[in-house]
């Protein structure tokens, strides 16, 4: 985890102090409190003809494992727009968002998962993925081959007809 050493406000050293019941990084000069907040990511669940779309990650974490098309939300970016952007960047597919499926938290990242429909493009592994494929219940990767708890949970729910 990133531990800042200097104040983003005045540039002086940060030290540890108990603030609001937790040890936090606090500026020794201006008393700026650094709050370590979770990152936000957007993911997309696309189902077509009884199959779901997964991408094989080309980068760490979880390189080589299958996941939903997803990525971090840029500062100031709408989460739905991030989901649309990430899907296009990773798969070449243009999509429209249908509805919110779930919001999950793994301790460091808040993942906002949307259901979506394809509206154009050709499925091609792009950007930071090594492959992009459609899977049905019989051809799904094993649980050990699925990246992230969010992907694992949604695939399990899909197989049991409880979501999305």
Secondary structure, DSSP 4 states (H G I P E B T S, - for coil): -----B-TTT-PBEEEEEETTEEEEEETTT-PEEP-PPEEEEEEEEEETTEEEEEEE-SSSSTTSEE-EEEEPPTT--HHHHHHHHHHHHH-EEEEEEEEEEEEE-SSEEEEEEEEEEEEE-----TTEEEEEEE-TTTPPPGGGB-SHHHHHHHHHHHTT---
